[in-house]
Amino acid sequence: MIKKKITNEEIGFWIVTIIVLIVVLGPLLWIYLTAFKSASDIFSGSLSKQILFTPTLENFKRLFTEYPFFASLFNTIIISVVSTILVMVISLPAAYSFARWDTGGGHLLFVTISTRMFPGVVAALPFFLLFRNIGLLDTHIGLILLHMYFNVSFATFLLYGFFKDVPVELEQAALIDGYGRIDILRRIVFPLVLPGIAITSAFCMIWSWNEFLFAFLFTRDIARPMTVLISSFWGSIEVQYGTMAAGVAIAILPILIVAWVMQRYIIRGLTFGAVKG
Amino acid sequence: MSNAKNNATAISTYGLGRKPSIWENLSNEKYFKWILIAPLLIVLLVFMFYPLIYCIYNSFLQGGVSGDSAFIAFENYKYMLRDRSFWIPFSRTAQVAVICIFFELLIGLGLAVLWNRDFKGMNLVRGLVLLPLLVAPLILSLVWNFLLEYNIGFINQIFVTIGIGRIKWWSLQMALYTICGITIWQWFPFSALVLLSGLKSLPKDVFEAARVDGATGWYTFKRLSFPMLSPLIIIIVLLRTMWLVRLFDPLYGTTRGGVGTELLDWMVYRTTFVYFDVGYGSTLAIMSLYLTIIISAILFRQLIKALNTDK
């Protein structure tokens, strides 16, 4: 085969693409570099020290010993996993019902998804007072419930799209063959939407993992998740840049891995299923 | 089609010539579909209507949480219409939304056109560009706050090295635009990839025909690509509007509402949780809700339409 000559246009194409990648990935890369820098390198103010430095684990050491990092990591995991399970228990049947029978004639689906627009700050005050009265402030259950409310409409809408992809004819054939309703769901519909369920769950977990407003207002100490802990490094009198970078490096690692694994579905999830990506 | 389905149900439930049991009755789709949806409706009812009614009720009251409140009818609303500390964050939020969406679309469209070809490493580029999209906006704003620090921030150090000099990113004049910049940085890949998926799905033969007829690249783009992309552009604009009017986390990670960056949700937060003025805070929240209802009414009709025309 004759080797194709590289044109000017191709060079331009790759220059732009590489600049875009540097702009997008630079800050993420920089966080991982800073996490391994000593305080004197961080505050040195010279560019060479930003790139050429002796790696150290002192930031991680301080993060693990001086701050309740593992406790808040554990809180984040518990809250995101349990709230996602609850969301799925509620959203799966509802999404199936919307997709198969158009329950409520489209209006109900519209109401469901509009609730995603309900401003968090509007809900925050009434729930703050209610939770204070019934003792749910700074508890895992309190935040789990709020994250469930926050994700349930999104999950229903996304799953609705996946259920719509399952042809009705399959189910009708099974009905005629004498399968019961539950059998049809278990043996035919469920396996077909399993990827959709996985993707929706992943999104719900990420939204819960990232959620800040409720976490910040409703937790102080016991149930404090990671986003709130990390944000506290910058609120203090002496800004703990190194510790913050170490915390951020660990906190975003799972998100980056998940984003890489499900890259084909990110656009679909972010557009509520409207764009297949 | 639905007739056939009903017949099938009839066969499975009543075909045996005996009285249906309770379970069979419940699994009749007339009830079954509502049973499936009931938990969702209960959750929405509890979690939506309680705060809503609470806020509407409190917006007619004056005073704090301690109970010494008085009924003042529409005074809060009247006050709000004259309140500069409401209208300034309000117009600022609109400004942020317009700036962010404009630049995200502009950069996104450019990159979509650029990447709309077969090249080695397409999947790699797409995967890498998507990475920051799912990271918490709060965390990214903390990272950017650090990167843009005046003395030790990496960006200013580069600027000094290449001779531009330090820039005061968090000054009164710059801070709002800096926040816009951070948001655009995180979200332009979203526009780029949505539009790219649109470009890839356009029919090839139309473009062949245009090329044969001697149309220039710009002309084809203006007359063919752009009109075909407009449904996607509408979706991007609406989704981004919905997220941007709720912008809160990046403010917490950077300016905390100071230096001329207070936006709508931050103001509601400050009124209710810092000043504990529940009455007025509820009024602002209700107002903010009305605005978003209008946006979402347009948005989700479009989304449902997009989902259904796809089939």
Interface residues (C-beta under 8 A of the other chain):
Chain A: F13 V16 T17 V20 L21 V23 V24 L25 P27 L28 W30 I31 T34 I42 F43 S44 G45 S46 L47 Q50 V89 I90 S91 P93 A94 Y96 S97 F98 R100 W101 T103 G104 G106 L108 L109 F110 V111 T112 I113 S114 T115 R116 M117 F118 P119 G120 V121 V122 A123 A124 L125 P126 F127 F128 L129 L130 M148 Y149 V152 S153 T156 Y160 G161 K164 V168 E171 Q172 L175 I176 G178 Y179 G180 R181 I182 I206 W209 N210 F212 L213 F216 L217 T227 I230 S231 F233 W234 Y241 M244 A245 V248 A251 I252 I255 L256 V258 A259 W260 Q263 I266 I267 L270 T271 F272 G273 A274 V275 K276 G277
Chain B: M1 A4 K5 A8 T9 I11 S12 S27 E29 F32 K33 W34 I35 L36 I37 P39 L40 L41 V43 L44 F47 M48 Y50 P51 L52 Y54 C55 V65 L111 L114 W115 F119 V125 R126 G127 L128 V129 L130 L131 P132 L133 L134 V135 A136 P137 L138 I139 L140 L142 V143 W144 N145 F146 L147 N151 I152 F154 Q157 I158 V160 T161 W185 P189 F190 L193 V194 S197 G198 L232 I235 L239 M242 R246 F248 D249 Y252 G253 D265 V268 Y269 T272 F273 V278 G281 S282 A285 I286 S288 L289 T292 I293 I295 S296 A297 L299 F300 R301 L303 I304 A306 L307 D310 K311
